[in-house]
Amino acid sequence: MKLFTTLLTILMFHSCASTSFGEFQSISYGEHQKQKIDFYPGKSDEVLIWIHGGGWLWGDRASSRWVKRFQTYFNLNQEMNVFMIGYRIGSDTAPNAIDDVLCAYKLVEEEIVRRGLSQEKTILMGLSAGGHLALLAGLMNAEGYKHRCVTGNKPQAILNFFGITDIEANDNFLRNERPFLNFVQRWLPEDTNLKDFSNKYSPINYISNDTPAIISIHGTDDRLVPYTQALSLHAKLTTPNKLVTINGGGHWRFTDAEHAYIREKLYSFLNQNTDIISISDLKID
């Protein structure tokens, strides 16, 4: 009976599937339907952890929209092992997404050990709200932030695509420029003290000499997460970092030529600042 129960648990929390994107295994880290991680195995021991965006309000790790955005830059089922993290989203749900990503990151660390992958050759990547969450997970682990799911194991690098780095500053921008699209206010419960929340959960407040290497990609005409968010972050960084500026670029709306330029910059940064050798997974034209 004990063996049967153990096998049943494994089946419940590790289910295999196949889609047009490739072979993957879904792993649960909580009871909510969004608290899942999709694992796309690769041939090497290197790891890339991906976090989708959507303003903490929308999005799904398995939706074609977000998987295709990932595939703009990286291949699946090739050399690198890819973990795609899902997390709870929606209005008035903060800070659930942060707690979820920290705990999902911890589970990924355990899966890395269980599968014999490299803890050292691990990078984090996220877009928009996912960029915020990737930065926060990497920086909080580097700093040893006190949280039940923070282990202190930091990634080698963080790939930040137009992520929110200062929550209060982003909220101020949206209040003035696009009040009807203020996703920050929608995400925060009504009784939240914005300044306190921002101080606690803004990546810019966790920078230190132990910060992982960070590369940010940001358009100068981004009207949801302003370019100043990236400028402020990189002005404080003292560890290896690079800000890739897309002149005239909006929020993800980059041209094919700009995507190719970004891929080249990612390739160069990872080659110079990490032990990742499977950067052939990058779709270099």
C-alpha positions, 0 to 999 in steps of 0.5 A, a space after each residue: 500500500 505504501 509503495 502504491 501511494 508513493 507511485 500515485 503521488 509521483 503520477 499526480 505531481 509529474 505528468 508527461 505531455 507532448 504538444 506542437 512545442 515539444 515534449 515536456 513534463 508538468 510538475 505541480 508545486 501547489 494546489 492551484 491550477 496555475 502552480 505548475 512548472 513545465 519541464 522541457 528536457 535537453 541534452 546537456 546539464 544546463 538549465 534555463 528557467 523561464 517566467 511568462 509576463 502579463 502584468 501579474 494579471 494574465 498569462 499562462 506558462 503553457 499558452 502558445 502566446 508565451 511559449 512562442 515568445 520564448 521561442 523567439 530566442 531559444 529552442 526547446 528540447 535541444 541542449 538546455 533543460 528548460 523549466 517554464 514556471 506558472 504562478 497565480 495571477 489576477 486582480 487583488 492577488 499580490 504578492 501571490 505571484 512572488 511567493 509562487 515564483 520563489 517556491 517554484 524556483 526552490 522546487 526547480 533547484 530540487 529537480 535539478 539535483 534529482 535529475 543530475 543537472 548543473 546547479 551552477 549552469 542555471 540562468 533565469 529569464 522573464 518578460 515584463 512582469 515575468 522579468 520582475 519575478 525573475 529579477 526578484 527570485 535571482 536577487 533575493 536568493 543572492 541576498 539570502 532574503 528571509 522567505 520559506 522558499 529562499 535557499 540562497 542558491 542564485 542563478 549565474 545570470 538573469 535575462 530581464 526583458 523590460 521587467 518592472 524594477 521599481 514598483 512605485 515608480 512604475 505605478 507613478 508612470 502609469 497614473 500619469 500616462 496611462 491610468 486606465 491601464 494601471 496593472 500595478 493598481 489592479 494587482 495590489 489589494 485595495 488596502 496595500 501601502 504602495 510605498 511599503 510594498 514597493 520597498 519590499 518587492 522591488 528588485 532594485 532594492 536587492 542589488 549587492 556585490 553578490 548580484 548575478 550577471 544581468 542583461 536587460 532588453 528594453 525599448 525607449 518607447 515602452 508605454 507600460 514599463 518605461 525605459 527608466 525602469 531599466 536605466 535605474 536598475 543598471 545605474 545601481 549594478 556593480 556586477 557584470 551587466 548590460 542594458 540593450 537599448 532598442 531605440 523606438 522600441 515598445 513593450 515587446 513590439 520589436 522588429 525581426 531585425 531587432 529580435 536578431 540584434 537582441 539574440 546576438 547581444 544575449 549570445 555575447 553576454 552569456 558567452 562572456 559572463 557564464 559557463 553556459 556553452 549550449 548557447 547554440 540553442 539561441 536562434 542566431 540568424 
